[in-house]
Amino acid sequence: MGPETMISVLAATLLATGWALWLLPVGHCAECAHCRAEKVARQRADEVRTGRYYGIPLCPACGRHHQPEDGHRT
């Protein structure tokens, strides 16, 4: 087997391995506490950004942005 053939086989194996790793569902699981915490943090950051953009006041009781007449979420 010539060196060009071996290099081609190794290159194809490396590309196939990279493609298989790219398909793994890393960071998309619903059960993992780490992923749930990241999702909640992302939602909280979006809520804060939206509240600041639209001028919705920050509630001192619950720490969320909402209108005083809306009440508190549980």
JOURFEN-V958464 format. One record per residue. N is the residue number from 1. OMEGA is omega as a letter, one per 30 degrees, with the letter a starting at -180 (* if undefined). D_LAST is the distance of its C-alpha to the last C-alpha in Angstrom with 2 decimals. Layout:
BEGIN
N	OMEGA	D_LAST
N	OMEGA	D_LAST
END
This chain:
BEGIN
1	a	68.35
2	a	68.51
3	l	66.18
4	l	64.86
5	l	63.81
6	l	62.05
7	l	60.22
8	l	59.15
9	l	57.88
10	l	55.92
11	l	54.47
12	l	53.40
13	l	51.82
14	l	49.92
15	l	48.65
16	l	47.61
17	l	45.75
18	l	43.93
19	l	42.98
20	l	41.72
21	l	39.58
22	a	38.14
23	a	37.01
24	a	34.98
25	a	31.20
26	l	30.42
27	a	26.91
28	a	25.68
29	a	24.59
30	a	21.22
31	a	21.65
32	l	22.56
33	l	20.18
34	a	21.98
35	l	21.42
36	l	17.68
37	l	17.47
38	l	19.70
39	l	17.72
40	l	14.46
41	l	16.80
42	l	18.51
43	l	15.49
44	l	14.51
45	l	18.20
46	l	18.45
47	l	15.62
48	l	17.43
49	l	20.73
50	l	19.82
51	l	18.45
52	a	21.72
53	a	23.82
54	l	22.71
55	l	22.47
56	a	18.84
57	l	18.30
58	a	16.29
59	l	13.97
60	a	15.32
61	a	12.43
62	l	9.71
63	l	12.43
64	l	11.50
65	l	13.91
66	l	13.18
67	a	15.38
68	a	15.19
69	a	15.33
70	a	12.30
71	a	9.79
72	l	6.50
73	l	3.75
74	*	0.00
END
